[in-house]
Every structure is written in C-alpha cells, then in structure tokens.
Amino acid sequence: MASASSSRAPVVVPTRFLEKVRSPEADEKVAVIVLGESSPPSFPHELVNRTLKDALADESVTLLMCSTAADINKDVLEGKRVVLLAWKTNKAEVGNALAKVPSIEWVHSSSAGVEHILSPDLANHPSQLTNAKGAFSSSLGEWAVFGCMYMAKRVGEMVQSQKDRKWNKLTVQVG
C-alpha cells in the first residue's frame, strides 16, 4: 500500500491497483481518471493527487482529478488506455463517465464494495471492475479490537466519571 502523510487520515492506494497501472502493456500510455465528489472533507483532492503522483511516479501515466464526469477532458485521454478510479462517487457519475468515455478499460472502486457504483451502465460495459478488498483489513481489525476493549474496560463510564469529577472504582469482570 502507498500512503501520504498529512494532518488528515492517510490516503491508501491498494498495491494491486498500482501494479496494474504501473505496468501497461509495451510502452502504452495510461490515463487514470479519479472521479470523486469535490466537497471537502469527503474528497481530499490535493492529498489523493499527491499520493497517486508519488505512488505512480511514471511519465507514462496521466492523472485527471474530476469531481464529476462533466469535468473529464476527453482530449487528454487521446491515445491512452483509460482507467477510472471511483473514489467517493456514485452510480450516476460512473454511468456518466462511461457514457462520456466508452474506451474506459478498467473501473476500480476505492472501497471494498462496489454496490455504490454498480449500475446497469457499468454491468453492461466491457470494462473490468475491481475493488479495494483487503486494503483496510488491518485497520478494521484494530478498530474491532479497540471496540471490544472499550466495552470490556468500561471506558464510557470512566470518561463520564471523569467529567462528573467522581472517581468511582470500576471493576472489570473476567470470564
């Protein structure tokens, strides 16, 4: 996984996505359209742009950051294999992108699921569809353990006692 440091949470780019984009067949040029809503903080354009540029670091890859399909500049795509990275977007925008750029060969969802982008337009399109399954497994596992420990250690009660300035002795039952 590649990530960028920032005051925001890091942007994680799945390794298999990078490997596929980095190694186009022969010396072909590739264009990656990153399609995502533009309203902060849901879509950190600058961070995603910097992360992908750093991770790809290849002159044969052109990166287009687009809030909507209407923002896609088809002239930049001329003579390139086209990949669509669906990052915080929806079915309608993915469908619009496929209609505007029918030469898209690959659609990649930045999340583990594809339901939020899967539409009849995408299902009937000849492009390959992949997702980020497994990209967040470690962090989700950590979150699950944290949740269990939070409940088992009665952290909510401790925080409330602290706010109330009451130092109750809380015991944790084992078994």
C-alpha positions in Angstrom: 0.0 0.0 0.0 1.1 3.5 -0.7 0.1 6.4 1.5 0.8 10.1 2.0 1.3 11.9 5.3 -0.9 14.8 6.2 -3.0 16.2 9.0 -5.8 14.1 7.5 -6.0 10.4 7.6 -3.7 8.9 5.0 -4.9 8.0 1.6 -4.3 4.4 0.9 -3.7 3.2 -2.6 -4.1 -0.6 -3.0 -0.9 -2.3 -4.2 -2.6 -4.3 -6.9 -4.1 -1.1 -8.4 -0.6 0.5 -8.6 0.9 -2.6 -10.1 -1.7 -2.8 -12.8 -1.4 0.9 -13.7 2.4 1.0 -13.5 3.0 -1.8 -15.9 1.0 -1.1 -19.0 1.5 -3.4 -21.9 4.5 -2.5 -24.0 5.1 1.3 -23.9 1.5 2.3 -23.9 0.4 5.5 -22.1 -2.3 5.2 -19.4 -4.7 7.8 -18.1 -6.2 7.5 -14.6 -9.4 9.4 -14.1 -10.0 9.9 -10.4 -13.7 10.5 -10.1 -15.0 11.8 -6.7 -17.2 14.5 -5.2 -15.4 17.7 -4.6 -16.9 19.0 -1.4 -14.3 18.8 1.4 -13.6 17.0 3.6 -15.1 13.9 1.9 -12.7 14.1 -1.0 -9.2 15.4 -0.4 -8.2 16.2 -4.0 -4.8 17.5 -3.2 -3.8 14.6 -1.0 -5.2 12.0 -3.4 -3.5 13.8 -6.3 -0.1 13.9 -4.5 -0.4 10.3 -3.2 -1.1 8.9 -6.7 1.5 11.0 -8.4 4.1 9.9 -5.8 3.0 6.3 -6.0 2.9 6.1 -9.8 5.9 8.4 -10.5 5.8 7.4 -14.1 5.7 9.7 -17.1 3.5 7.2 -19.0 0.6 7.8 -16.5 -1.6 10.8 -16.8 -3.7 11.7 -13.8 -7.1 13.5 -14.1 -8.8 14.6 -10.9 -12.5 15.1 -11.7 -15.4 15.9 -9.4 -18.0 14.9 -11.9 -18.0 13.1 -15.3 -18.6 16.5 -16.9 -15.1 17.6 -15.7 -13.4 14.9 -17.8 -11.3 16.3 -20.6 -11.5 13.8 -23.4 -8.7 15.4 -25.3 -6.2 14.4 -22.6 -7.2 10.8 -23.0 -6.4 10.6 -26.7 -4.2 7.6 -27.5 -4.1 6.3 -23.9 -5.5 3.3 -22.1 -8.1 4.7 -19.7 -8.7 3.6 -16.1 -11.5 5.0 -13.9 -10.8 5.2 -10.1 -14.2 5.6 -8.5 -13.3 7.5 -5.3 -16.3 8.6 -3.2 -18.6 8.8 -6.1 -22.0 7.2 -7.1 -23.7 5.1 -9.8 -24.9 8.1 -11.8 -21.5 9.7 -12.1 -19.8 6.4 -13.0 -22.5 5.9 -15.6 -22.0 9.4 -17.0 -18.2 8.8 -17.1 -18.7 5.5 -19.0 -21.0 7.3 -21.5 -18.6 10.1 -22.0 -15.5 7.9 -22.3 -16.6 4.5 -23.6 -12.9 3.5 -24.0 -12.6 3.0 -20.2 -11.0 -0.4 -19.8 -11.0 -0.7 -16.1 -13.1 0.7 -13.2 -11.7 0.4 -9.8 -13.7 1.1 -6.6 -11.6 2.7 -3.8 -13.7 0.8 -1.3 -14.2 -2.9 -0.6 -17.7 -2.8 -2.0 -18.9 -1.9 -5.5 -22.7 -1.5 -4.7 -22.4 2.3 -4.5 -21.2 2.4 -8.2 -22.7 -0.7 -9.7 -25.4 0.2 -12.2 -26.8 -1.4 -15.4 -24.5 1.0 -17.3 -21.5 -0.4 -15.5 -22.7 -4.0 -15.6 -23.2 -3.9 -19.3 -19.9 -2.1 -20.0 -17.0 -4.3 -21.2 -14.5 -2.8 -18.7 -13.0 -4.8 -15.9 -14.4 -4.0 -12.4 -12.2 -4.4 -9.3 -12.4 -3.2 -5.7 -10.1 -2.5 -2.7 -11.0 -5.7 -0.9 -8.4 -6.3 1.8 -6.9 -2.8 1.7 -8.4 -1.8 5.0 -8.3 -5.3 6.8 -5.6 -4.4 9.3 -7.2 -1.1 10.3 -10.7 -2.7 10.6 -9.3 -5.4 12.8 -7.6 -2.9 15.0 -10.9 -1.0 15.3 -12.8 -4.2 16.2 -10.3 -4.9 19.0 -10.4 -1.3 20.2 -14.3 -1.6 20.3 -14.1 -4.8 22.4 -11.6 -3.3 24.8 -13.6 -0.1 25.1 -16.6 -2.0 26.2 -14.8 -4.6 28.3 -12.9 -1.8 30.2 -16.0 0.3 30.5 -14.2 3.4 29.1 -17.5 5.2 28.6 -18.3 5.0 32.3 -14.7 6.1 33.2 -15.0 9.2 30.9 -18.3 10.1 32.4 -16.9 9.7 35.9 -14.0 12.0 34.9 -16.4 14.6 33.6 -18.5 14.4 36.8 -15.3 14.5 38.9 -16.3 11.3 40.6 -13.6 8.7 40.9 -15.6 5.6 41.1 -13.8 2.3 41.4 -14.8 0.3 38.3 -14.1 -3.4 38.2 -14.0 -5.5 35.1 -15.4 -9.0 35.3 -13.4 -11.8 33.9 -15.0 -14.9 32.5 
